[in-house]
């Protein structure tokens, strides 16, 4: 019977794949940094822009003759704000080489969006019962809750901003109904713009 | 009779096997041979500690333990090694009656991480072109 050489030499020394080991180390460093780091893709300049549109929205909403018109104005503002925030965050994340959906970002989104979803559900329920006066307080308190919750994995100034929104929301529940637009302007206009400028200055945009 | 390995020797030996071909160097030789791989930082848990501290001003012992999914003993031993090398600074305090250990990365530690990253990138580049 002729000798058939083995296809795999069992005595061949194992050459360690130095390149893949180095790549694995770099990946480990990046993943550790991502999970240990803060979510810093919140765009300060985006917040300043949203603050400006919110003040315009408050003026327009205050002039609406009907409650439906008032609500529609704020809902349009919400859509505009989401679009600005999204574009600004993507731009900042790209500029700084940050990921929006891994590491600390993965923890940020569920914490931030859950109170906002609750706010949407409560808005629908309150509008269905004609309780429009409660909306400014509900929006401010739940946005504040979202920011505080999401801010747990972000920089401290974000949590402080959330706390201010929460306090403003509580004030909206205590103030006369006519103050709603002014308090919404103070929150989504003033607070976002002031904290946005601070975030932009200290945290790179 | 086999020699008993300590907790700290095991991963280092594994790391050394896996990186045969990469020159390792101890803390004392580091400054003399900047092109060599820093042994202090090369171990997985220590690399994790340094990486985590690089993106935080400071982290507590428990935060590091949770983040790296390591045991108390493991974090403690490796953090002490980094502290001895001058890469991390440790502050022990009390929060009420509970002891709290906080770590932060020193300038030397930041430089060591940067050197290590450069080294890894150089290894990848060399392997690609070689």
Contacts between the chains, C-beta under 8 A, distances in Angstrom:
chain1	res1	chain2	res2	distance
A	16	B	17	7.3
A	16	B	18	5.8
A	16	B	19	6.8
A	16	B	20	4.9
A	16	B	21	6.4
A	18	B	19	6.5
A	18	B	20	7.7
A	18	B	21	4.7
A	18	B	22	6.0
A	18	B	123	5.9
A	18	B	127	5.9
A	19	B	123	6.6
A	19	B	124	5.4
A	19	B	127	3.5
A	19	B	128	6.9
A	21	B	18	5.3
A	21	B	19	5.5
A	21	B	22	7.8
A	22	B	22	7.6
A	22	B	120	4.4
A	22	B	121	7.8
A	22	B	123	4.1
A	22	B	124	5.1
A	22	B	127	7.6
A	23	B	120	7.9
A	23	B	124	6.0
A	25	B	47	7.0
A	25	B	120	5.4
A	26	B	117	7.1
A	26	B	120	5.1
A	26	B	121	7.3
A	26	B	124	7.6
A	28	B	44	7.2
A	28	B	47	6.7
A	28	B	48	7.3
A	28	B	51	7.6
A	29	B	47	6.6
A	29	B	51	4.6
A	29	B	113	7.9
A	29	B	117	6.9
A	32	B	47	7.8
A	32	B	48	5.1
A	32	B	51	4.0
A	32	B	52	5.5
A	32	B	67	7.3
A	32	B	68	7.6
A	33	B	51	5.2
A	33	B	52	7.2
A	33	B	54	6.4
A	33	B	55	4.8
A	35	B	67	6.4
A	36	B	51	7.1
A	36	B	52	3.7
A	36	B	53	8.0
A	36	B	55	5.5
A	36	B	56	5.9
A	36	B	59	7.2
A	36	B	67	5.5
A	37	B	55	3.8
A	37	B	56	7.1
A	38	B	55	7.5
A	38	B	56	7.7
